[in-house]
Amino acid sequence: CSVKRVPVPFSVCVFSNYYFNKIQWQNVDGKWQPVNVASAFYLGCDVSAETVLCSCLTIKVNGEYLYNKLLAEGVTYGKRIMYTPDMTGFISVSYENRFVTAVVDAQYVGLRYISNLNASFLKPYVLLNASASFTAGSHFTPYLRVDNILNWDYESVPDYPMPGISLTAGVKAKW
C-alpha cells in the first residue's frame, strides 16, 4: 500500500419534500395496509465525505438529519412521521488489492416513533459489519460476511426482533 495524499471529496445536500397525500404502511387491527395520513413535510441535510489514504485504503462517511412533520388536522398535527429516523449515519473502511477486498462498516439508525401520535419509540441502534472477498482464479470469488458483529438487540418494527450476529459465506462465479 503506497502512501499518497488524495483530496477529500466532500458534499452537502439540503433537501425538502412536501406530500399532499402521504401514504404509509400501518398496522391496522393486526394487518399491515397502506393508509393515507394526509399532508407531510420533510427537510433534511445529507453530508458525505470520502478519502483514499493510500492506494488501497478508503474511508467513506455519510450522515443525515431529517426533520419531518405531519400536517393533517387533528391529534397528529406537527407530530413526527412514524418509522422515520431523525438521524442516520454510516462509516466504512475498505482495503483492496489484487487478491483481497475487506470492508468494515458501521451504521447508526436514530430514534423512530412507532405511531404518528409519537407516544412511544424504537431505540436507536448501531450495526457493525465486516466482509471479505478473495480472488481465486479468473472466474471465482469466495466471500465471507459477518453482520451485526456486536450482536446488538434491535427492532425495525415493534415486537419483531432482528437477527443477532450472522455469518454468510459463499462463492460468486462469473464467466
For each residue, the residues with C-beta under 8 A, 3 or more apart:
1: 54 55 56 57 95 97
2: 54 55
3: 53 54
4: 52 54 55
5:
6: 51 52 53
7: 51
8: 49 50 51
9: 49 50 51
10: 47 48 49
11: 46 47 48 49
12: 45 46 47
13: 45 46 47 48
14: 43 44 45 46
15: 42 43 44 45 46
16: 41 42 43 44
17: 40 41 42
18: 39 40 41 42
19: 22 39 40 41
20: 39
21: 36 38 39
22: 19 36 37 38 39 40 70 81
23: 34 35 36 37
24: 34 35 37 81 82 83
25: 32 33 34 35
26: 32 33 34 35 82
27: 30 31 32
28: 31 32 33 35
29:
30: 27
31: 27 28
32: 25 26 27 28
33: 25 26 28
34: 23 24 25 26
35: 23 24 25 26 28
36: 21 22 23
37: 22 23 24 40 70 72 76 81 116
38: 21 22 70 71 72 73
39: 18 19 20 21 22 70 71 72
40: 17 18 19 22 37 68 69 70 71 81
41: 16 17 18 19 68 69 71
42: 15 16 17 18 66 67 68
43: 14 15 16 66 67 68
44: 14 15 16 64 65 66 67
45: 12 13 14 15 64 65
46: 11 12 13 14 15 62 63 64
47: 10 11 12 13 62 63 64
48: 10 11 13 60 61 62 63
49: 8 9 10 11 60 61 62
50: 8 9 58 59 60 61
51: 6 7 8 9 58 59
52: 4 6 55 57 58
53: 3 6 57 58 59
54: 1 2 3 4 57
55: 1 2 4 52
56: 1 95 96 97
57: 1 52 53 54 93 94 95
58: 50 51 52 53 92 93 94 96
59: 50 51 53 91 92 93 94
60: 48 49 50 90 91 92 94
61: 48 49 50 89 90 91
62: 46 47 48 49 89 90 91
63: 46 47 48 87 88 89 90
64: 44 45 46 47 87 88 89
65: 44 45 86 87
66: 42 43 44 84 85 86 87 88
67: 42 43 44 86
68: 40 41 42 43 80 81 84
69: 40 41 78 79 80 81
70: 22 37 38 39 40 76 77 78 79 80 81 116
71: 38 39 40 41 77 78
72: 37 38 39 76 77
73: 38 77
74: 77
75: 79 117
76: 37 70 72 79 116 117
77: 70 71 72 73 74
78: 69 70 71
79: 69 70 75 76 113 116 117 118
80: 68 69 70 84 86 113 116 118
81: 22 24 37 40 68 69 70 84 113 116
82: 24 26 112 113 114 115 116
83: 24 112 113 114 122 156 157
84: 66 68 80 81 112 113
85: 66 88 109 110 111 112 124
86: 65 66 67 80 110 111 112
87: 63 64 65 66 108 110 111 124
88: 63 64 66 85 107 108 109 110
89: 61 62 63 64 106 107 108
90: 60 61 62 63 105 106 107 108
91: 59 60 61 62 105 106
92: 58 59 60 103 104 105 106
93: 57 58 59 103 104 105
94: 57 58 59 60 101 102 103 104
95: 1 56 57 100 101 102 103
96: 56 58 100 101 102
97: 1 56 100 101
98: 135
99: 134 135
100: 95 96 97 132 133 134 135
101: 94 95 96 97 132 133
102: 94 95 96 130 131 132
103: 92 93 94 95 130 131 132
104: 92 93 94 128 129 130
105: 90 91 92 93 128 129 130
106: 89 90 91 92 126 127 128 129
107: 88 89 90 126 127 129
108: 87 88 89 90 124 125 126
109: 85 88 112 124 125 127 154
110: 85 86 87 88 124
111: 85 86 87 121 122 123 124
112: 82 83 84 85 86 109 121 122
113: 79 80 81 82 83 84 116 117 118 119 120 121 122
114: 82 83 120 121 122 158
115: 82 118 119 120
116: 37 70 76 79 80 81 82 113
117: 75 76 79 113
118: 79 80 113 115 121
119: 113 115
120: 113 114 115
121: 111 112 113 114 118
122: 83 111 112 113 114 154 155 156 158
123: 111 154
124: 85 87 108 109 110 111
125: 108 109 152 154
126: 106 107 108 150 152
127: 106 107 109 147 148 150 152 154
128: 104 105 106 148 149 150
129: 104 105 106 107 145 146 147 148 149
130: 102 103 104 105 145 146 149
131: 102 103 143 144 145 146
132: 100 101 102 103 143 144 145
133: 100 101 141 142 143 144 172
134: 99 100 141 142 143
135: 98 99 100 141
136: 140 141 142 171
137: 140
138:
139: 173 174 175
140: 136 137 171 172 173
141: 133 134 135 136 171 172 173 174
142: 133 134 136 169 170 171
143: 131 132 133 134 168 169 170 171 172
144: 131 132 133 167 168 169
145: 129 130 131 132 167 168 169
146: 129 130 131 149 165 166 167 168
147: 127 129 163 165 166 168
148: 127 128 129 151 152 162 163 164 165 166
149: 128 129 130 146 165
150: 126 127 128 165
151: 148 164 165
152: 125 126 127 148 164
153: 161 164
154: 109 122 123 125 127 161 162
155: 122 158 159 160 161 162
156: 83 122 160 162
157: 83 160
158: 114 122 155
159: 155
160: 155 156 157
161: 153 154 155
162: 148 154 155 156
163: 147 148 166
164: 148 151 152 153
165: 146 147 148 149 150 151
166: 146 147 148 163
167: 144 145 146
168: 143 144 145 146 147
169: 142 143 144 145
170: 142 143
171: 136 140 141 142 143
172: 133 140 141 143
173: 139 140 141
174: 139 141
175: 139
